């Protein structure tokens, strides 16, 4: 959960004028996926790792 909260903070700071709602859905088994406009940006489940720093931001930009 701390990594998800750090990511949320970074996304909101970077895209403060573009993000109206940011929603996290808790899951079990360490699943960690990031979607933007219903498009999968990152999947810990598929890659079996957490994203590297700024990896999500770079993929969204």
CHARMM-style PDB file with segment names, atoms N, HN, CA, C and O in Angstrom:
ATOM      1  N   UNK     1       0.804  -1.200   0.000  1.00  0.00      PROA
ATOM      2  CA  UNK     1       0.000   0.000   0.000  1.00  0.00      PROA
ATOM      3  C   UNK     1       0.855   1.276   0.000  1.00  0.00      PROA
ATOM      4  O   UNK     1       0.479   2.238  -0.669  1.00  0.00      PROA
ATOM      5  N   UNK     2       1.979   1.328   0.714  1.00  0.00      PROA
ATOM      6  HN  UNK     2       2.284   0.546   1.258  1.00  0.00      PROA
ATOM      7  CA  UNK     2       2.784   2.555   0.669  1.00  0.00      PROA
ATOM      8  C   UNK     2       3.268   2.912  -0.732  1.00  0.00      PROA
ATOM      9  O   UNK     2       3.316   4.091  -1.082  1.00  0.00      PROA
ATOM     10  N   UNK     3       3.626   1.915  -1.540  1.00  0.00      PROA
ATOM     11  HN  UNK     3       3.586   0.957  -1.256  1.00  0.00      PROA
ATOM     12  CA  UNK     3       4.080   2.208  -2.905  1.00  0.00      PROA
ATOM     13  C   UNK     3       2.944   2.776  -3.744  1.00  0.00      PROA
ATOM     14  O   UNK     3       3.151   3.674  -4.560  1.00  0.00      PROA
ATOM     15  N   UNK     4       1.759   2.254  -3.540  1.00  0.00      PROA
ATOM     16  HN  UNK     4       1.591   1.525  -2.877  1.00  0.00      PROA
ATOM     17  CA  UNK     4       0.603   2.761  -4.279  1.00  0.00      PROA
ATOM     18  C   UNK     4       0.300   4.198  -3.881  1.00  0.00      PROA
ATOM     19  O   UNK     4      -0.038   5.022  -4.731  1.00  0.00      PROA
ATOM     20  N   UNK     5       0.418   4.500  -2.603  1.00  0.00      PROA
ATOM     21  HN  UNK     5       0.693   3.831  -1.913  1.00  0.00      PROA
ATOM     22  CA  UNK     5       0.158   5.864  -2.143  1.00  0.00      PROA
ATOM     23  C   UNK     5       1.218   6.832  -2.661  1.00  0.00      PROA
ATOM     24  O   UNK     5       0.896   7.964  -3.022  1.00  0.00      PROA
ATOM     25  N   UNK     6       2.471   6.400  -2.702  1.00  0.00      PROA
ATOM     26  HN  UNK     6       2.732   5.480  -2.409  1.00  0.00      PROA
ATOM     27  CA  UNK     6       3.534   7.237  -3.272  1.00  0.00      PROA
ATOM     28  C   UNK     6       3.265   7.520  -4.748  1.00  0.00      PROA
ATOM     29  O   UNK     6       3.446   8.643  -5.219  1.00  0.00      PROA
ATOM     30  N   UNK     7       2.833   6.488  -5.469  1.00  0.00      PROA
ATOM     31  HN  UNK     7       2.687   5.576  -5.086  1.00  0.00      PROA
ATOM     32  CA  UNK     7       2.516   6.646  -6.883  1.00  0.00      PROA
ATOM     33  C   UNK     7       1.353   7.621  -7.065  1.00  0.00      PROA
ATOM     34  O   UNK     7       1.394   8.481  -7.945  1.00  0.00      PROA
ATOM     35  N   UNK     8       0.321   7.490  -6.240  1.00  0.00      PROA
ATOM     36  HN  UNK     8       0.288   6.791  -5.525  1.00  0.00      PROA
ATOM     37  CA  UNK     8      -0.828   8.388  -6.323  1.00  0.00      PROA
ATOM     38  C   UNK     8      -0.395   9.833  -6.116  1.00  0.00      PROA
ATOM     39  O   UNK     8      -0.814  10.720  -6.859  1.00  0.00      PROA
ATOM     40  N   UNK     9       0.428  10.070  -5.128  1.00  0.00      PROA
ATOM     41  HN  UNK     9       0.769   9.349  -4.524  1.00  0.00      PROA
ATOM     42  CA  UNK     9       0.910  11.422  -4.843  1.00  0.00      PROA
ATOM     43  C   UNK     9       1.676  11.986  -6.040  1.00  0.00      PROA
ATOM     44  O   UNK     9       1.475  13.137  -6.428  1.00  0.00      PROA
ATOM     45  N   UNK    10       2.548  11.172  -6.616  1.00  0.00      PROA
ATOM     46  HN  UNK    10       2.712  10.237  -6.300  1.00  0.00      PROA
ATOM     47  CA  UNK    10       3.351  11.623  -7.753  1.00  0.00      PROA
ATOM     48  C   UNK    10       2.474  11.918  -8.972  1.00  0.00      PROA
ATOM     49  O   UNK    10       2.681  12.913  -9.667  1.00  0.00      PROA
ATOM     50  N   UNK    11       1.497  11.048  -9.227  1.00  0.00      PROA
ATOM     51  HN  UNK    11       1.329  10.239  -8.663  1.00  0.00      PROA
ATOM     52  CA  UNK    11       0.595  11.264 -10.358  1.00  0.00      PROA
ATOM     53  C   UNK    11      -0.209  12.544 -10.181  1.00  0.00      PROA
ATOM     54  O   UNK    11      -0.364  13.322 -11.123  1.00  0.00      PROA
ATOM     55  N   UNK    12      -0.720  12.758  -8.976  1.00  0.00      PROA
ATOM     56  HN  UNK    12      -0.595  12.126  -8.212  1.00  0.00      PROA
ATOM     57  CA  UNK    12      -1.526  13.953  -8.724  1.00  0.00      PROA
ATOM     58  C   UNK    12      -0.702  15.230  -8.823  1.00  0.00      PROA
ATOM     59  O   UNK    12      -1.197  16.253  -9.296  1.00  0.00      PROA
ATOM     60  N   UNK    13       0.540  15.176  -8.383  1.00  0.00      PROA
ATOM     61  HN  UNK    13       0.942  14.345  -7.999  1.00  0.00      PROA
ATOM     62  CA  UNK    13       1.405  16.346  -8.484  1.00  0.00      PROA
ATOM     63  C   UNK    13       1.784  16.635  -9.937  1.00  0.00      PROA
ATOM     64  O   UNK    13       1.804  17.790 -10.363  1.00  0.00      PROA
ATOM     65  N   UNK    14       2.078  15.597 -10.679  1.00  0.00      PROA
ATOM     66  HN  UNK    14       2.062  14.658 -10.333  1.00  0.00      PROA
ATOM     67  CA  UNK    14       2.517  15.763 -12.069  1.00  0.00      PROA
ATOM     68  C   UNK    14       1.369  16.153 -12.994  1.00  0.00      PROA
ATOM     69  O   UNK    14       1.528  17.007 -13.866  1.00  0.00      PROA
ATOM     70  N   UNK    15       0.224  15.530 -12.801  1.00  0.00      PROA
ATOM     71  HN  UNK    15       0.095  14.836 -12.092  1.00  0.00      PROA
ATOM     72  CA  UNK    15      -0.918  15.756 -13.694  1.00  0.00      PROA
ATOM     73  C   UNK    15      -2.059  16.475 -12.974  1.00  0.00      PROA
ATOM     74  O   UNK    15      -3.230  16.168 -13.199  1.00  0.00      PROA
ATOM     75  N   UNK    16      -1.718  17.433 -12.108  1.00  0.00      PROA
ATOM     76  HN  UNK    16      -0.767  17.683 -11.926  1.00  0.00      PROA
ATOM     77  CA  UNK    16      -2.721  18.096 -11.267  1.00  0.00      PROA
ATOM     78  C   UNK    16      -3.835  18.764 -12.061  1.00  0.00      PROA
ATOM     79  O   UNK    16      -4.954  18.883 -11.562  1.00  0.00      PROA
ATOM     80  N   UNK    17      -3.560  19.198 -13.265  1.00  0.00      PROA
ATOM     81  HN  UNK    17      -2.651  19.101 -13.670  1.00  0.00      PROA
ATOM     82  CA  UNK    17      -4.589  19.851 -14.075  1.00  0.00      PROA
ATOM     83  C   UNK    17      -5.361  18.873 -14.952  1.00  0.00      PROA
ATOM     84  O   UNK    17      -6.363  19.247 -15.560  1.00  0.00      PROA
ATOM     85  N   UNK    18      -4.910  17.635 -15.024  1.00  0.00      PROA
ATOM     86  HN  UNK    18      -4.096  17.331 -14.530  1.00  0.00      PROA
ATOM     87  CA  UNK    18      -5.533  16.657 -15.913  1.00  0.00      PROA
ATOM     88  C   UNK    18      -6.301  15.565 -15.193  1.00  0.00      PROA
ATOM     89  O   UNK    18      -7.169  14.929 -15.790  1.00  0.00      PROA
ATOM     90  N   UNK    19      -6.003  15.333 -13.926  1.00  0.00      PROA
ATOM     91  HN  UNK    19      -5.297  15.850 -13.441  1.00  0.00      PROA
ATOM     92  CA  UNK    19      -6.653  14.260 -13.184  1.00  0.00      PROA
ATOM     93  C   UNK    19      -7.744  14.841 -12.303  1.00  0.00      PROA
ATOM     94  O   UNK    19      -7.473  15.627 -11.395  1.00  0.00      PROA
ATOM     95  N   UNK    20      -8.979  14.447 -12.579  1.00  0.00      PROA
ATOM     96  HN  UNK    20      -9.199  13.808 -13.316  1.00  0.00      PROA
ATOM     97  CA  UNK    20     -10.089  14.878 -11.746  1.00  0.00      PROA
ATOM     98  C   UNK    20     -10.370  13.861 -10.653  1.00  0.00      PROA
ATOM     99  O   UNK    20     -10.668  14.226  -9.515  1.00  0.00      PROA
ATOM    100  N   UNK    21     -10.274  12.587 -11.002  1.00  0.00      PROA
ATOM    101  HN  UNK    21     -10.031  12.291 -11.926  1.00  0.00      PROA
ATOM    102  CA  UNK    21     -10.538  11.510 -10.053  1.00  0.00      PROA
ATOM    103  C   UNK    21      -9.458  10.450 -10.212  1.00  0.00      PROA
ATOM    104  O   UNK    21      -9.140  10.020 -11.321  1.00  0.00      PROA
ATOM    105  N   UNK    22      -8.908  10.044  -9.088  1.00  0.00      PROA
ATOM    106  HN  UNK    22      -9.167  10.393  -8.187  1.00  0.00      PROA
ATOM    107  CA  UNK    22      -7.915   8.970  -9.073  1.00  0.00      PROA
ATOM    108  C   UNK    22      -8.431   7.904  -8.127  1.00  0.00      PROA
ATOM    109  O   UNK    22      -8.652   8.174  -6.947  1.00  0.00      PROA
ATOM    110  N   UNK    23      -8.623   6.699  -8.633  1.00  0.00      PROA
ATOM    111  HN  UNK    23      -8.443   6.480  -9.592  1.00  0.00      PROA
ATOM    112  CA  UNK    23      -9.212   5.633  -7.836  1.00  0.00      PROA
ATOM    113  C   UNK    23      -8.268   4.449  -7.764  1.00  0.00      PROA
ATOM    114  O   UNK    23      -7.694   4.029  -8.769  1.00  0.00      PROA
ATOM    115  N   UNK    24      -8.118   3.921  -6.569  1.00  0.00      PROA
ATOM    116  HN  UNK    24      -8.584   4.262  -5.753  1.00  0.00      PROA
ATOM    117  CA  UNK    24      -7.337   2.710  -6.351  1.00  0.00      PROA
ATOM    118  C   UNK    24      -8.289   1.614  -5.899  1.00  0.00      PROA
ATOM    119  O   UNK    24      -9.157   1.842  -5.056  1.00  0.00      PROA
ATOM    120  N   UNK    25      -8.122   0.437  -6.458  1.00  0.00      PROA
ATOM    121  HN  UNK    25      -7.417   0.252  -7.143  1.00  0.00      PROA
ATOM    122  CA  UNK    25      -8.949  -0.692  -6.089  1.00  0.00      PROA
ATOM    123  C   UNK    25      -8.093  -1.721  -5.360  1.00  0.00      PROA
ATOM    124  O   UNK    25      -7.223  -2.345  -5.967  1.00  0.00      PROA
ATOM    125  N   UNK    26      -8.331  -1.901  -4.072  1.00  0.00      PROA
ATOM    126  HN  UNK    26      -9.038  -1.394  -3.579  1.00  0.00      PROA
ATOM    127  CA  UNK    26      -7.541  -2.881  -3.327  1.00  0.00      PROA
ATOM    128  C   UNK    26      -7.789  -4.287  -3.867  1.00  0.00      PROA
ATOM    129  O   UNK    26      -8.887  -4.615  -4.315  1.00  0.00      PROA
ATOM    130  N   UNK    27      -6.763  -5.087  -3.814  1.00  0.00      PROA
ATOM    131  HN  UNK    27      -5.871  -4.820  -3.450  1.00  0.00      PROA
ATOM    132  CA  UNK    27      -6.849  -6.459  -4.284  1.00  0.00      PROA
ATOM    133  C   UNK    27      -5.987  -7.326  -3.384  1.00  0.00      PROA
ATOM    134  O   UNK    27      -5.290  -6.827  -2.501  1.00  0.00      PROA
ATOM    135  N   UNK    28      -6.043  -8.607  -3.616  1.00  0.00      PROA
ATOM    136  HN  UNK    28      -6.609  -9.012  -4.334  1.00  0.00      PROA
ATOM    137  CA  UNK    28      -5.241  -9.519  -2.799  1.00  0.00      PROA
ATOM    138  C   UNK    28      -4.114 -10.112  -3.639  1.00  0.00      PROA
ATOM    139  O   UNK    28      -4.144 -10.048  -4.868  1.00  0.00      PROA
ATOM    140  N   UNK    29      -3.152 -10.670  -2.986  1.00  0.00      PROA
ATOM    141  HN  UNK    29      -3.128 -10.722  -1.988  1.00  0.00      PROA
ATOM    142  CA  UNK    29      -2.074 -11.355  -3.691  1.00  0.00      PROA
ATOM    143  C   UNK    29      -1.040 -10.430  -4.299  1.00  0.00      PROA
ATOM    144  O   UNK    29      -0.269 -10.854  -5.160  1.00  0.00      PROA
ATOM    145  N   UNK    30      -1.005  -9.168  -3.872  1.00  0.00      PROA
ATOM    146  HN  UNK    30      -1.632  -8.824  -3.173  1.00  0.00      PROA
ATOM    147  CA  UNK    30       0.015  -8.258  -4.375  1.00  0.00      PROA
ATOM    148  C   UNK    30      -0.229  -7.745  -5.777  1.00  0.00      PROA
ATOM    149  O   UNK    30       0.693  -7.232  -6.411  1.00  0.00      PROA
ATOM    150  N   UNK    31      -1.452  -7.870  -6.279  1.00  0.00      PROA
ATOM    151  HN  UNK    31      -2.201  -8.287  -5.764  1.00  0.00      PROA
ATOM    152  CA  UNK    31      -1.769  -7.368  -7.613  1.00  0.00      PROA
ATOM    153  C   UNK    31      -1.632  -5.853  -7.611  1.00  0.00      PROA
ATOM    154  O   UNK    31      -2.136  -5.181  -6.711  1.00  0.00      PROA
ATOM    155  N   UNK    32      -0.965  -5.327  -8.594  1.00  0.00      PROA
ATOM    156  HN  UNK    32      -0.555  -5.873  -9.324  1.00  0.00      PROA
ATOM    157  CA  UNK    32      -0.726  -3.882  -8.700  1.00  0.00      PROA
ATOM    158  C   UNK    32      -0.789  -3.535 -10.167  1.00  0.00      PROA
ATOM    159  O   UNK    32       0.141  -3.815 -10.922  1.00  0.00      PROA
ATOM    160  N   UNK    33      -1.898  -2.921 -10.573  1.00  0.00      PROA
ATOM    161  HN  UNK    33      -2.655  -2.693  -9.959  1.00  0.00      PROA
ATOM    162  CA  UNK    33      -2.060  -2.551 -11.969  1.00  0.00      PROA
ATOM    163  C   UNK    33      -2.436  -1.082 -12.063  1.00  0.00      PROA
ATOM    164  O   UNK    33      -3.153  -0.554 -11.213  1.00  0.00      PROA
ATOM    165  N   UNK    34      -1.948  -0.438 -13.093  1.00  0.00      PROA
ATOM    166  HN  UNK    34      -1.365  -0.866 -13.784  1.00  0.00      PROA
ATOM    167  CA  UNK    34      -2.245   0.966 -13.341  1.00  0.00      PROA
ATOM    168  C   UNK    34      -2.882   1.074 -14.710  1.00  0.00      PROA
ATOM    169  O   UNK    34      -2.338   0.592 -15.704  1.00  0.00      PROA
ATOM    170  N   UNK    35      -4.054   1.720 -14.752  1.00  0.00      PROA
ATOM    171  HN  UNK    35      -4.496   2.111 -13.945  1.00  0.00      PROA
ATOM    172  CA  UNK    35      -4.755   1.938 -16.010  1.00  0.00      PROA
ATOM    173  C   UNK    35      -5.009   3.423 -16.173  1.00  0.00      PROA
ATOM    174  O   UNK    35      -5.262   4.130 -15.197  1.00  0.00      PROA
ATOM    175  N   UNK    36      -4.944   3.890 -17.393  1.00  0.00      PROA
ATOM    176  HN  UNK    36      -4.739   3.316 -18.186  1.00  0.00      PROA
ATOM    177  CA  UNK    36      -5.313   5.258 -17.730  1.00  0.00      PROA
ATOM    178  C   UNK    36      -6.294   5.183 -18.883  1.00  0.00      PROA
ATOM    179  O   UNK    36      -5.993   4.600 -19.925  1.00  0.00      PROA
ATOM    180  N   UNK    37      -7.467   5.770 -18.702  1.00  0.00      PROA
ATOM    181  HN  UNK    37      -7.712   6.243 -17.855  1.00  0.00      PROA
ATOM    182  CA  UNK    37      -8.527   5.699 -19.718  1.00  0.00      PROA
ATOM    183  C   UNK    37      -8.799   4.259 -20.131  1.00  0.00      PROA
ATOM    184  O   UNK    37      -8.947   3.957 -21.315  1.00  0.00      PROA
ATOM    185  N   UNK    38      -8.863   3.389 -19.154  1.00  0.00      PROA
ATOM    186  HN  UNK    38      -8.744   3.634 -18.192  1.00  0.00      PROA
ATOM    187  CA  UNK    38      -9.130   1.957 -19.348  1.00  0.00      PROA
ATOM    188  C   UNK    38      -8.043   1.223 -20.136  1.00  0.00      PROA
ATOM    189  O   UNK    38      -8.255   0.092 -20.573  1.00  0.00      PROA
ATOM    190  N   UNK    39      -6.899   1.848 -20.319  1.00  0.00      PROA
ATOM    191  HN  UNK    39      -6.727   2.767 -19.964  1.00  0.00      PROA
ATOM    192  CA  UNK    39      -5.777   1.192 -20.988  1.00  0.00      PROA
ATOM    193  C   UNK    39      -4.751   0.796 -19.932  1.00  0.00      PROA
ATOM    194  O   UNK    39      -4.348   1.619 -19.110  1.00  0.00      PROA
ATOM    195  N   UNK    40      -4.334  -0.462 -19.958  1.00  0.00      PROA
ATOM    196  HN  UNK    40      -4.662  -1.130 -20.625  1.00  0.00      PROA
ATOM    197  CA  UNK    40      -3.364  -0.964 -18.996  1.00  0.00      PROA
ATOM    198  C   UNK    40      -2.007  -0.320 -19.250  1.00  0.00      PROA
ATOM    199  O   UNK    40      -1.449  -0.437 -20.341  1.00  0.00      PROA
ATOM    200  N   UNK    41      -1.480   0.362 -18.231  1.00  0.00      PROA
ATOM    201  HN  UNK    41      -1.934   0.457 -17.345  1.00  0.00      PROA
ATOM    202  CA  UNK    41      -0.194   1.042 -18.323  1.00  0.00      PROA
ATOM    203  C   UNK    41       0.906   0.189 -17.707  1.00  0.00      PROA
ATOM    204  O   UNK    41       2.017   0.117 -18.231  1.00  0.00      PROA
ATOM    205  N   UNK    42       0.586  -0.455 -16.590  1.00  0.00      PROA
ATOM    206  HN  UNK    42      -0.317  -0.396 -16.165  1.00  0.00      PROA
ATOM    207  CA  UNK    42       1.570  -1.285 -15.900  1.00  0.00      PROA
ATOM    208  C   UNK    42       0.851  -2.389 -15.149  1.00  0.00      PROA
ATOM    209  O   UNK    42      -0.210  -2.161 -14.567  1.00  0.00      PROA
ATOM    210  N   UNK    43       1.424  -3.586 -15.160  1.00  0.00      PROA
ATOM    211  HN  UNK    43       2.285  -3.771 -15.632  1.00  0.00      PROA
ATOM    212  CA  UNK    43       0.852  -4.706 -14.428  1.00  0.00      PROA
ATOM    213  C   UNK    43       1.949  -5.444 -13.658  1.00  0.00      PROA
ATOM    214  O   UNK    43       2.816  -6.086 -14.250  1.00  0.00      PROA
ATOM    215  N   UNK    44       1.895  -5.342 -12.339  1.00  0.00      PROA
ATOM    216  HN  UNK    44       1.191  -4.821 -11.857  1.00  0.00      PROA
ATOM    217  CA  UNK    44       2.825  -6.107 -11.502  1.00  0.00      PROA
ATOM    218  C   UNK    44       2.538  -7.596 -11.660  1.00  0.00      PROA
ATOM    219  O   UNK    44       3.449  -8.423 -11.617  1.00  0.00      PROA
ATOM    220  N   UNK    45       1.280  -7.922 -11.841  1.00  0.00      PROA
ATOM    221  HN  UNK    45       0.540  -7.250 -11.876  1.00  0.00      PROA
ATOM    222  CA  UNK    45       0.885  -9.330 -12.013  1.00  0.00      PROA
ATOM    223  C   UNK    45       1.569  -9.934 -13.246  1.00  0.00      PROA
ATOM    224  O   UNK    45       2.047 -11.068 -13.200  1.00  0.00      PROA
ATOM    225  N   UNK    46       1.613  -9.179 -14.340  1.00  0.00      PROA
ATOM    226  HN  UNK    46       1.225  -8.259 -14.377  1.00  0.00      PROA
ATOM    227  CA  UNK    46       2.236  -9.692 -15.562  1.00  0.00      PROA
ATOM    228  C   UNK    46       3.753  -9.672 -15.486  1.00  0.00      PROA
ATOM    229  O   UNK    46       4.411 -10.604 -15.948  1.00  0.00      PROA
ATOM    230  N   UNK    47       4.319  -8.601 -14.899  1.00  0.00      PROA
ATOM    231  HN  UNK    47       3.784  -7.844 -14.524  1.00  0.00      PROA
ATOM    232  CA  UNK    47       5.773  -8.430 -14.889  1.00  0.00      PROA
ATOM    233  C   UNK    47       6.439  -8.960 -13.629  1.00  0.00      PROA
ATOM    234  O   UNK    47       7.662  -9.094 -13.584  1.00  0.00      PROA
ATOM    235  N   UNK    48       5.641  -9.266 -12.596  1.00  0.00      PROA
ATOM    236  HN  UNK    48       4.647  -9.158 -12.632  1.00  0.00      PROA
ATOM    237  CA  UNK    48       6.132  -9.797 -11.321  1.00  0.00      PROA
ATOM    238  C   UNK    48       7.142  -8.859 -10.656  1.00  0.00      PROA
ATOM    239  O   UNK    48       8.146  -9.299 -10.096  1.00  0.00      PROA
ATOM    240  N   UNK    49       6.850  -7.545 -10.734  1.00  0.00      PROA
ATOM    241  HN  UNK    49       6.034  -7.188 -11.189  1.00  0.00      PROA
ATOM    242  CA  UNK    49       7.700  -6.537 -10.086  1.00  0.00      PROA
ATOM    243  C   UNK    49       6.916  -5.243  -9.957  1.00  0.00      PROA
ATOM    244  O   UNK    49       5.931  -5.023 -10.662  1.00  0.00      PROA
ATOM    245  N   UNK    50       7.373  -4.382  -9.040  1.00  0.00      PROA
ATOM    246  HN  UNK    50       8.173  -4.560  -8.467  1.00  0.00      PROA
ATOM    247  CA  UNK    50       6.796  -3.053  -8.929  1.00  0.00      PROA
ATOM    248  C   UNK    50       7.436  -2.163  -9.994  1.00  0.00      PROA
ATOM    249  O   UNK    50       8.529  -2.465 -10.474  1.00  0.00      PROA
ATOM    250  N   UNK    51       6.770  -1.076 -10.367  1.00  0.00      PROA
ATOM    251  HN  UNK    51       5.882  -0.831  -9.977  1.00  0.00      PROA
ATOM    252  CA  UNK    51       7.358  -0.191 -11.371  1.00  0.00      PROA
ATOM    253  C   UNK    51       8.589   0.528 -10.828  1.00  0.00      PROA
ATOM    254  O   UNK    51       8.695   0.807  -9.633  1.00  0.00      PROA
ATOM    255  N   UNK    52       9.487   0.811 -11.711  1.00  0.00      PROA
ATOM    256  HN  UNK    52       9.401   0.584 -12.681  1.00  0.00      PROA
ATOM    257  CA  UNK    52      10.659   1.612 -11.366  1.00  0.00      PROA
ATOM    258  C   UNK    52      10.221   3.062 -11.159  1.00  0.00      PROA
ATOM    259  O   UNK    52       9.170   3.467 -11.656  1.00  0.00      PROA
ATOM    260  N   UNK    53      11.016   3.844 -10.433  1.00  0.00      PROA
ATOM    261  HN  UNK    53      11.870   3.516 -10.029  1.00  0.00      PROA
ATOM    262  CA  UNK    53      10.655   5.246 -10.246  1.00  0.00      PROA
ATOM    263  C   UNK    53      10.415   5.937 -11.592  1.00  0.00      PROA
ATOM    264  O   UNK    53      11.205   5.789 -12.524  1.00  0.00      PROA
ATOM    265  N   UNK    54       9.353   6.667 -11.677  1.00  0.00      PROA
ATOM    266  HN  UNK    54       8.711   6.787 -10.920  1.00  0.00      PROA
ATOM    267  CA  UNK    54       8.951   7.455 -12.847  1.00  0.00      PROA
ATOM    268  C   UNK    54       8.516   6.616 -14.055  1.00  0.00      PROA
ATOM    269  O   UNK    54       8.142   7.183 -15.082  1.00  0.00      PROA
ATOM    270  N   UNK    55       8.555   5.302 -13.961  1.00  0.00      PROA
ATOM    271  HN  UNK    55       8.859   4.841 -13.128  1.00  0.00      PROA
ATOM    272  CA  UNK    55       8.155   4.444 -15.089  1.00  0.00      PROA
ATOM    273  C   UNK    55       6.699   4.688 -15.489  1.00  0.00      PROA
ATOM    274  O   UNK    55       6.390   4.771 -16.678  1.00  0.00      PROA
ATOM    275  N   UNK    56       5.824   4.801 -14.524  1.00  0.00      PROA
ATOM    276  HN  UNK    56       6.075   4.734 -13.559  1.00  0.00      PROA
ATOM    277  CA  UNK    56       4.400   5.033 -14.815  1.00  0.00      PROA
ATOM    278  C   UNK    56       4.225   6.400 -15.465  1.00  0.00      PROA
ATOM    279  O   UNK    56       3.506   6.530 -16.455  1.00  0.00      PROA
ATOM    280  N   UNK    57       4.872   7.407 -14.919  1.00  0.00      PROA
ATOM    281  HN  UNK    57       5.456   7.301 -14.115  1.00  0.00      PROA
ATOM    282  CA  UNK    57       4.753   8.748 -15.475  1.00  0.00      PROA
ATOM    283  C   UNK    57       5.220   8.802 -16.922  1.00  0.00      PROA
ATOM    284  O   UNK    57       4.579   9.432 -17.763  1.00  0.00      PROA
ATOM    285  N   UNK    58       6.318   8.152 -17.207  1.00  0.00      PROA
ATOM    286  HN  UNK    58       6.839   7.639 -16.524  1.00  0.00      PROA
ATOM    287  CA  UNK    58       6.855   8.142 -18.564  1.00  0.00      PROA
ATOM    288  C   UNK    58       5.897   7.441 -19.529  1.00  0.00      PROA
ATOM    289  O   UNK    58       5.746   7.873 -20.671  1.00  0.00      PROA
ATOM    290  N   UNK    59       5.260   6.381 -19.085  1.00  0.00      PROA
ATOM    291  HN  UNK    59       5.382   6.030 -18.156  1.00  0.00      PROA
ATOM    292  CA  UNK    59       4.332   5.655 -19.961  1.00  0.00      PROA
ATOM    293  C   UNK    59       3.063   6.447 -20.215  1.00  0.00      PROA
ATOM    294  O   UNK    59       2.485   6.374 -21.299  1.00  0.00      PROA
ATOM    295  N   UNK    60       2.623   7.214 -19.203  1.00  0.00      PROA
ATOM    296  HN  UNK    60       3.092   7.273 -18.322  1.00  0.00      PROA
ATOM    297  CA  UNK    60       1.412   8.013 -19.379  1.00  0.00      PROA
ATOM    298  C   UNK    60       1.686   9.204 -20.282  1.00  0.00      PROA
ATOM    299  O   UNK    60       0.840   9.561 -21.103  1.00  0.00      PROA
ATOM    300  N   UNK    61       2.847   9.822 -20.146  1.00  0.00      PROA
ATOM    301  HN  UNK    61       3.533   9.531 -19.480  1.00  0.00      PROA
ATOM    302  CA  UNK    61       3.179  10.979 -20.976  1.00  0.00      PROA
ATOM    303  C   UNK    61       3.401  10.513 -22.387  1.00  0.00      PROA
ATOM    304  OT1 UNK    61       3.694  11.324 -23.266  1.00  0.00      PROA
TER     305      UNK     61
END
